[in-house]
């Protein structure tokens, strides 16, 4: 509790005045909120999550490839309005492998030292995919400030930060301490989970091409 109280007080001192000024500015704005329907156009398509493991799946970074991912003509560009780079979530093979293997099978994602970042990453993930899940509408209606932003996909910046921290913690535990024993049945689950990314990516490629 003392640590949380100190962190909360520090946050108020640092962010309180800018947040108050922003709130006062919004009172005089002619557009104090973004409609849910408009915000929905800035949602991250769930298929973009494949790029967390399969880098540049849709050819956004290759000038010789006609981009074919979400927000292109292959995916109804009128449904979503995001630039190509917004659908690229690749953080590196090692961090994702650490999370999908040791992190899940040995319960390290919920270790006391890092669980707050794991929970934040999960919340940011639900926020980023926007209206593709009921979670964003709940946040839009009940969480202060959410209705002021038009692009749920911007949460990928925070999502990447949270995943980087959790992956770093898992690497630290892997290299410096004895790891907990893996849970029963997780060897098969790991293979299915990792292989599933590539199988689904291949199926999406075949279907759209």
PEWO-V990180 format. One line per field, one symbol per residue. ss: DSSP state (~ for helix, > for strand, _ for the rest). psi: psi as a letter, one per 40 degrees, with the letter a starting at -180 (. if undefined). burial: # if it has 24 or more other C-alpha atoms within 12 Angstrom, else .. Layout:
ss->???
psi->???
burial->???
This chain:
ss->_~~~~~~~~~~~~~~~~~~~~~~~~~~________~~~~~_____~~~~~~~____________________~~~________~~~~_____~~~~~~~~~~~~~__~~~____~~~~~~~~~~~~~~_~~~_~~~~~~~~~___~~~___~~~~~~~~~~~~~~~~~~~~~~~~~_________~~~~~~~~~~~~~~~~~~~~~~~_
psi->ddddddddddddddeddddddddddddeiegeihidddddeeihhdeeddeddghfdefdeheehhheaieiddfgeedigiideeeheheidddddddecddddeeddeiddeddddddddddddddebeeiedddddddehhddeeiegdeeeddddddddddddddddddddeihiiiiiheedddddddddddddddddddddd.
burial->...................................#..####################.#......######.......###.########...################...#..##.#############...##.##.....###############.##########.#................#...#..#..##..#.....
